Amino acid sequence: MSIPILLHLGDDIKWNHALYKQLQENFIIERSYSMNRADFIHALKTKKWGDFVAMYRPFWNTGGEMGNWDDELISLLPKSCKIYASAGAGFDWVDTKRLAESGIFYCNAAAACTESVADAAIYLILSTFRNFSWSSLAARSLSVPRFVAANRNIAATAHNPNGFSLGIIGLGKIGYRIAQKAHLAFEMKILYNDIRRMPKKIEESVDATYYGKLDEMLGDADCVLVATPFAGDKVIDAPQFKLMKRGSRLVNIARGKLIDEDALVAALENGHLVAAGLDVHYHEPKVDERLASMENVHLMSHTAGASVESHMGFERLGMQNILGYFGPEGRALTAVNAHLVEKARL
Ligand SMILES: O=C(O)C(=O)CO
């Protein structure tokens, strides 16, 4: 029997060498490194890598240079390809439905960065309650008057998050971990909105209250946290900002396009919201200048998931997915479109 081919996209493995050896023992590994879209398309059309059965992308910063995985790319994949295992939690750049129509499982790696993203969310939540962005900007300005003003005035509007409510949009793996941390560390009241209600055991573990309707939760939360995948629509637009509790806060660690930034700016300018914490941005990698000028907005450069531990986990989980799929169990661990692959088979 011939040895199956695996296409490794992007950087070399950095951490999990023993597991990579297993991959090398089971597959012929072809490499694309960091190809632009035109070259990648040409390579697929000319079958540069043969009839590969799997694609593996271990690092979130490389191996994505070909751009979005849409019909143009997916239709060029060999019929032999069955699985794409990639670094990263979000998969807004890949048409997982189109992959499913070609019988290809897409496996993300949310589990590998859950801890990092949840920690970053806690950092942003804390910042929005305690005015830490204002404090940090004042210190970094090297301006004595700004330092003195921050030192004198911050306490008047800073709050301990303890006892306040955190309204989580999307209680998936990451949302739940944030709930656990906020509940345990700050005794925050956990509210959540999701398309599915979680099992009682999960709700009880963080004393969570379920809201079937997002609009209702928005009116009750002291801080709204966005932790849901981007599926093409905003979840908080101008009408939703109006429904948010007066004096509340917004934190987004999911995707920038889930939030209307003009409406966010308006809500901050008119004081309806008192603070925001954003790891992600609508026009990434560009940051909105109005938000950047606000002391009550804590901004990050989409690094909530960026840690050595996430990188190690991304590498490992991708390989486990591929080895699992082609192994005796015949099952990928984290296929996000498994239901669509099944449907397409019918
Ligand atoms: O892994 C991802 O998709 C992230 O954006 C983590 O921050």
The ligand as an SDF file (V2000), in Angstrom:
LIG
                    3D

  7  6  0  0  0  0  0  0  0  0999 V2000
   -7.1460   31.4010   17.7160 O   0  0  0  0  0  0  0  0  0  0  0  0
   -7.8470   32.3490   17.3680 C   0  0  0  0  0  0  0  0  0  0  0  0
   -8.6290   32.2970   16.4130 O   0  0  0  0  0  0  0  0  0  0  0  0
   -7.7760   33.5940   18.1180 C   0  0  0  0  0  0  0  0  0  0  0  0
   -8.1780   34.6100   17.6440 O   0  0  0  0  0  0  0  0  0  0  0  0
   -7.2270   33.5490   19.4970 C   0  0  0  0  0  0  0  0  0  0  0  0
   -7.1150   34.8250   20.0460 O   0  0  0  0  0  0  0  0  0  0  0  0
  1  2  2  0
  2  3  1  0
  2  4  1  0
  4  5  2  0
  4  6  1  0
  6  7  1  0
M  END
$$$$
